[in-house]
Amino acid sequence: MSPSMNEARRTAVARVLGRPPRFGRPLWLDAQGLCDAEGHRLCDAQLPAAGLDLLLSEQLLTPLVAEAGLALSAADDIRAHAAHLLSHYHGPLAQSWPLAPWSEGRGGLRRCGAWALSSVEHWAALQPRLRSARPASLACLEACRRQEPAWAQAPQAALAWVEGSLLCWMTLQDGVLQAVRHLRLPAPTPEALCRRLQPLLAGLPQGTAILLAGCGLSAPLEAPPAGVRVLVALDTARPDPLLWASPAPAPREASGDFLPAVQPLARWRWPLLVVALLCLGLAAQEGWQAHAQRQAAHEGVAGLQARQGRPTTPTVRPGRVVAGDPKGLVEANQALRQPWQALLAQVEAAALDEQQRPRVAWLGLDLQASRAELRLEGQAEDRAQILAVADTLARLPGWGEVLPGAIQAEEGGRPGLRFSLQARLSPALLASAAPAASSTGAPR
């Protein structure tokens, strides 16, 4: 088994148990395709089978923010609302776009929304291999919250994420994300970025802490606007490793991840283990009791045989019954000497009509050799077929007193009748009919 298959299996088991892999391989997805943290472009054949942490370029996404006060308490509610908005603004096909719902804050500060993946070219092939899939701007926001605690706790804050000619503008209040906007730049230049930021900065309250990060500008940003702190170089072709400084968290409910939330079994792990151990204990106890009973039975039989002075295994010669044989052995010996070839051939032939079509379907055969009695069980469509089969058997050599037994309707209202036939046999006459049955092609 290949290492990639082993890795995929471990990842699947860990996800079911609520313990997804702690570390994944970071990848960047933009309009040109996939690349790793070093900037090398990759194809599907170069990817592992599982454990990928995907960052999606904002160029592929469409952000949505729900109005304050809407009763969207669960991730499914946010998805439904986002799908409705996408259908309204982008047409019915947009309802099938993958969504990454998010929700933050409580009470009056609570906000929720979703990122929609409008470019799904690579999504179907990548989804089974992913450990997480997050928008780049949201990954930058999480990194800033970890590395800039003062900014994250500020009463008013903003984060600007730029990718070439696209600006993602996010505002926060008391650390809670309040708004997400996509704004286009005339050109991917520092000057165009500064001009686009000016009206946004003017609309912020005094003292708002503002951070700027991203990639894709044509030149370095030498003089950022007043009050804006630049975290990374903005003229790189790919995002700064700032986004990948810490492992991506496992998908949670409404955490802004395109993958469904991991449903851990941690709460049920120990109860399930206790139940499994109890079941194993009961099974072991029943097995031990059955073994003890079997051993006791063997010992009892051995004791009886020792008192009767007989060998443990009596010798039986074919065609001859030893005096003192058990009743079951006598019955079995008589049954072996029955002309089965002729008997089965006659039973099969009686089930066919003149056109060689089956009139009845046989379900069982029970022979009491010591009494020369035969019981047949079958299924037919009506009583006439049952009586016809009984009449056919009664005319055959070796058959006598062929009488229909119980005839009853099928259970559950199904069509047809279930019946039984009782007959007395003459083994000598049956044996004489064996050559004739063989010539008709009866089953052997």
ABEGO torsion letter per residue (X at the ends): XBAAAAAAAAAAAAAAAGBBBABBBBBBBBAAEBBBAAGBBBBAAABBABGBBBBBBAAABBBBBBBBGBBBABAAAAAAAAAAAAAAAAEAAAAABBBBBBBBEBEAABBBEBBBBABAAAAAAAAAABABBBBAAAAAAAAAAAABAAAAABABBBBBBBBEABBBBBBBBGGBBABBBBBBBABBBAAAAAAAAAAAAAABBBGBBBBBBEBGBABBBABBBBGBBBABBAABABBBAAAAABBBBBBBBGAGBABBBBBBAAAAAAAAAAAAAAAAAAAAAAAAAAAAAAAAAAAAAAAAAAAAGBBABBBBBBGBBBBGBBAAAAAAAAAAABBAAAAAAAAAAAABBAAGBBABBBABBBBBAAAGBBBBBBBBABAAAAAAAAAAAAABBGBBGBBBBBBBBBBGGBBEBBBBBBBBBBAAAAAAAAAAAAAAGBBX
